[in-house]
Amino acid sequence: MNVRFADRRPEGPHALAIPLTAGKVEAARLAGLSADDAAFIARAAAAAKFEGEAGALADLYAGNGRILLVGLGDGDSDKVYEKAGGALIAKVQTSEKTLVVDFSGHKTSGARAAALAFGAVMRNWRYDVYRTKLKAAQKPQLDEIVIVGAGEGAAAAWASAKALADGVAFTKELVTEPANIIYPESFVERCQKLKDLGVEITVLDDKQMADLGMGGLLGVAQGSRKPARLLVMRWKGADKEPVAFVGKGVTFDTGGISIKPAAGMEDMKWDMGGAGAVAGAMMALAGRKAKAHVIGVCGLVENMPDGNAQRPGDVVTSMSGQTIEVINTDAEGRLVLCDAITWVQKTHGVKTIVDLATLTGAMIVSLGNEYGGLFSNDDGLADKLLKAGETSGDKMWRFPLGDAYDKLIDSPIADMKNVGPRGGGSITAAQFIKRFVEDGVKWAHLDIAGMVWSAKAGATWDKGATGFGVRILDRFVADNLEA
């Protein structure tokens, strides 16, 4: 779908959207309409009880065709503009070819108009690749959004927002694809296009990882016929100290020998949501030429039960040299992350790491599908991420860490075990990862298990993949690394 900005409405058929802040709809607020049409629309809006709440819609017809009033609420944040854009697309995606959004007479900035376009493009994303029998009325029709009267700076703001939208869309694509299509090798192949944006890509195969002693990551992968990969994406947009984003990329998780229940197991195609978010964030940063130095690392494996699969009770040696007693093979993500984190510290000497993972069901029990969980060894880093999450909409909630929790993963025969007791499962998982963070390194762990997939549509996504994680990383970089 194309987005363009114009000084006046285009000729030809189109639906017209008029954004309005909260308050009673009066004819005087409907710029660009004839007096008769404005009076009629005001009466119709009153009858529909439309008063401009954020994301609210009134779908009406007047002399010149279809007119949609879309609410901006108090109009004081990008979020309400994004919500308005998403609401419009949800209404017209399958019924209109051109949507004109007219800000004439409405005091708004170019950045806010771009935010509406961003919300629209985000909500417009669909993945119909495997749907061969869609009825005509179900197929997307919308080709273009034309935004009129956007104000100065709209085009420049949109260029940056589009790069972010492209990154989120890439993450949604990776998360949505089934596991017979996206597995470690094909995940790597999909990411090759980032080279065109200037991203340096390095890939470690299973033999190279074995030579490095990555027993944690490779232990997870040994039951699968799909070989593991470590994908490294480097964006050097500035000559600065690098920051690392590390993603859990379990492209399908059966649980291994500790096999999951059959019901709902198909959802485990999105257990690579952390790696998907890292890949999407790297695309967004490169696409908008972020003035930052970021290294994205994705530990990519498939966790399958097999005659060669890792067993409960096995002891593996991680790249760090620490040994791990594997109590539960379904607590596999932390085994992948520990070696990926060790590798990026030893290879690139990073001093700040943010990892993202659909790590624990316990996080969904704690927070449902409203927040991701944040754990950190540094209050300053945690505060920056919490702020970035609030600003971007990828909201996080901080959880504690501490010695009492750390003791719960001590093992009688190895340095640690990969699970603790049932209580505090998300915390003990974070404590496990923390054991692989070197002294002096600032680290945050984002457990996004409840956020990468949604059973219901949201403001900027339909049912399915949400793209969660890309926006918080992009905002974190913009706020803290590009100053």
VEXMI-85210 format. One record per residue (C-alpha): residue in one letter; x, y, z. Coordinates in steps of 0.001 Angstrom, whole numbers, plus 500000, padded with zeros to 6 digits. Each point is the difference from the previous one (the first is absolute). Example, Ala and Ser with C-alpha at 12.3 -4.5 7.8 and 13.67 -1.06 7.14 Angstrom:
2
A512300495500507800
S501370503440499340
# end
This chain:
483
M500000500000500000
N501367503383498940
V499948503063502264
R500368503470498554
F499494503558501185
A498188502635497935
D498828503603500170
R496510499198498750
R497706497044499588
P500595497910496885
E497518499677497176
G498160496744499529
P498099497673502328
H501151499724503586
A498772499734503557
L500577503143502062
A501087499886503621
I499825503058502241
P501947499795503285
L498364501755502962
T501064500553503577
A497528499238502768
G496899502127500266
K496642500487498420
V500090499856496197
E498821503295498583
A499872501027496360
A502662502645500590
R502515497260500899
L499553498189496653
A502347501934497729
G499859499423496281
L496360498903499826
S497098501936498572
A497737501662502543
D497215497515499310
D502281496962500254
A501638501326503175
A496631500576501627
F498806496544499008
I503200498296501235
A499783501874503332
R496424498793500526
A500903496439498998
A503004499991502344
A497798501151502862
A497503497242499241
A502849497454499988
K501231501439503330
F503416500693498479
E501954502491502111
G503576499477498829
E501285497451502485
A503407498631498989
G499528497426497267
A496216500429499821
L498429500030496544
A496841501290498375
D499494498539496525
L497650502217498017
Y498929500863496474
A499387503522498693
G499608501600496598
N503541499256498789
G500264496456501357
R501357498243503055
I501207502120502920
L501604498588503135
L500418502049503147
V502857498645502087
G500643500986503600
L503305501290501333
G498936500297503621
D501917502826501613
G502473499878497107
D503017500414502261
S502097496936499060
D501205498007497033
K498155496983501379
V496539501459499380
Y500960500832496421
E501292496449499508
K496785498648501458
A497968502164497628
G501993498782497010
G499528496393501043
A496263500465500524
L499611501438496503
I501789497070498373
A498006497434501937
K496883501634498543
V500971500518496353
Q502730497446499221
T497723497681498040
S497609502593498579
E501931503017498650
K502900500500497611
T500914503539501061
L499615501639503396
V500501503735500357
V500662501322503498
D499409503741500103
F501563502025502812
S498906503328498488
G498862502333502748
H501489497694502610
K503082501212501809
T502435497102499913
S503705499473499428
G501587498083497164
A501273497484502531
R496483499329501288
A498670499553496467
A502843497532499375
A498982498185503198
L496501499518498563
A501535498618496811
F502210497710502079
G497012498610501889
A498184499454496718
V502883498131498363
M500545497902503111
R496334498978500154
N499891499339496254
W502544497163500228
R498605496594499132
Y501589496702498995
D497781498287497469
V502729497943498314
Y498357496666500774
R496358501080499631
T498890498893496543
K496211500225500309
L499316503460501356
K496724501474498823
A500183503329498199
A498473501788502967
Q502762498642502266
K502936501116497876
P501850503237500740
Q499120502770497546
L501762503058501404
D502819501197497764
E500708503504501255
I499593502445502851
V500221503670499098
I500493502355502925
V498963503593499346
G500991503042502080
A502539498070502074
G502213502940500847
E503745500481499748
G502352497107500555
A497486497271499196
A502028498411497211
A503198499880502054
A498166498607503024
W498354497401497792
A503340498837498566
S501150499060503488
A496636498542500977
K499860497917496827
A503370498437500811
L498626499002503388
A496798498667498438
D502088497930497573
G501936498526502919
V496827499119501893
A498529498439496849
F503123497865499561
T499686498758503568
K496315499181499463
E500917498051496870
L502652497929501789
V497719499302502962
T497010499107497816
E501733497531497690
P499540496325500950
A502929497984501288
N500332497965496801
I500765503296498236
I501991501888502652
Y502713497950501684
P503568501020500892
E501426499906496481
S497000501667498328
F499810502656502739
V503566500899499094
E499109500048496309
R497059502371500576
C502331502414501772
Q502482500184497138
K498040502906498515
L501200502164502884
K503344500138498206
D498375502308497457
L499435502486502841
G503632499875501088
V499732497374502741
E503029497722500331
I498962496364500419
T502051497163501446
V498729496454500493
L501477497273502192
D499026496433499134
D499706497106502409
K503597498854499478
Q501381503460500724
M497846500234503112
A501180496578501146
D503598501133499604
L499161502981502237
G498484497730502659
M496371501143499710
G498625496951501775
G496932501796501305
L498665501120496619
L501047496851498137
G498515497763502675
V496569501426499186
A500485499450496268
Q501363496445500066
G496586498332499737
S499125501806496768
R500926499306496399
K500174503756499502
P503522501165500936
A500451502939502356
R501314503378498944
L501297503109501748
L498998503045497957
V501896503233500606
M498796503307498501
R502132503093500454
W498860503548499287
K502810502506500374
G498295503325499424
A502461501819502268
D503499499494501327
K498833499224503521
E500217497202502540
P497617497252498902
V496844498917501792
A498742496439499554
F496446498756499492
V499743496232500443
G496936498007498964
K498766496530500822
G499279498279496696
V498365496646500705
T498276499593496652
F497821497232501385
D499800498750503566
T498485496607500677
G501546500062503452
G502414497263498951
I499916496857502119
S498049502023502602
I497355500262497307
K497234502579500151
P496283499098499970
A498613499637496472
A497320502672500441
G501375503322498836
M503410498669499014
E499561501538496550
D500525503370501665
M503602499092500651
K500960501154496522
W500244503441501601
D502504498940502641
M502527501857497872
G498245503317500696
G503030501434501792
A502282499283497041
G497298501304497683
A499884503264501943
V503781500382499827
A499976499439496230
G497177502516499551
A501737502554502197
M503202499677497983
M498002500593496814
A498355503074501505
L503280501477501254
A501750499462496686
G496980501212498051
R499989503349501753
K503820500173500164
A500130500167503773
K503122501681501334
A500856497101502274
H502121496864500126
V497838496943500675
I500734496285499801
G497008497686499716
V500553496347500889
C497422497245499442
G500499496527501417
L498026497795497600
V499001496421500828
E497108497581499732
N499108498012503144
M498818496535499036
P499676496568501680
D502198497423498297
G502240497062500749
N502862502473500131
A498128502645502005
Q501263501447503249
R498614498183503053
P498878501300503380
G502967499489502289
D502662500596497352
V502852502352500869
V501295502364497328
T502878502448499971
S499280503515498768
M502368502198498021
S500781501844503236
G501310496756501509
Q497169499812502523
T498204496664500200
I496229499581499934
E497860497124501210
V497025499848497630
I497032499192502223
N497342500861497425
T500645500044496252
D497058502384499585
A502010502701501793
E502115500293496892
G499994503702499158
R502363500895502809
L502472497379498725
V499976501715496614
L500355503484501450
C502847499185502355
D502351499024497172
A498883502848497726
I500632502485502806
T503403498493500775
W500962500136496329
V499132503677499515
Q501886500975503157
K503132498078499059
T499936500949496320
H498932503650500105
G500702501048503582
V496580501599500379
K499182501745503268
T496219500181499555
I497764497054499076
V496238499783499615
D498611496541499374
L496465499241498837
A498301496634500348
T496647498282500118
L501530498311502993
T497424498897502568
G496344499127500296
A500320501334503524
M500283503501498543
I496587499632498385
V498591498843503338
S501473503108501631
L499200502682497435
G497583498471497508
N500235501638496597
E500302503605501181
Y503702500410500835
G503305498297499413
G502180499279503005
L503272501866500501
F502952498843502113
S503276501866500299
N503234500260501960
D500089503773499430
D497349502481501138
G500986502591497404
L499638497566497116
A496712498724501387
D498593503519500280
K500993500810496410
L498277496886498706
L496880500597502064
K499778503515498568
A500603498748496464
G497282497416500474
E497491502542501245
T500763502424497181
S499934497386497257
G497069497959501273
D502079496845500617
K499347500218503721
M502170498247502604
W499661499312503709
R503090499542502159
F500511496897502152
P502515499377502802
L503258498069500017
G501933498905503067
D502211497454501731
A497042498168501520
Y498648499263496515
D503465499212498669
K500529497216502541
L496931498220498669
I501867498975496853
D503068498543501712
S500628496389498953
P501464497204502154
I502081498664497072
A500665503004497737
D500462503751500257
M496270500547499552
K496790498383498828
N497839501459497288
V496811500272502074
G499109500747503582
P496782499261501873
R496611500869498522
G499669503272501901
G501735503030498515
G500742498180496760
S500585503145497958
I502356501357502648
T502120496859500292
A500217499900496206
A501366503544500037
Q502401499074502810
F501299497182497799
I500771502404497146
K501585502487502391
R502655497422500932
F501437500381496497
V500255503790500072
E503556501121500696
D500900502454502752
G499611503607498900
V497503499193497233
K496597501673500208
W497327497461499129
A496239499873499649
H497809497015499241
L496582500522498385
D497680497018500407
I497413500648497289
A498218496637500071
G496532501520500206
M500537502753497461
V501192498709496613
W496689498367499025
S496465501175500648
A496701498155499846
K498194503270499326
A500599503041497843
G501712503028501510
A500281503620498961
T502912499360497646
W499772496273499265
D497439497414499006
K499714496638501728
G503324498196499968
A503523501407500027
T500344503393501686
G503608500904499171
F500598500652503712
G503570500876500934
V501042501929496899
R498600503323501119
I501493499942503487
L503457499223498626
D499723502711497342
R498816502556502557
F502741498985502459
V502597500616497308
A498465503322498940
D499768501314503561
N503333498798501364
L502494499097497284
E499453502688497385
A500246503087502193
# end
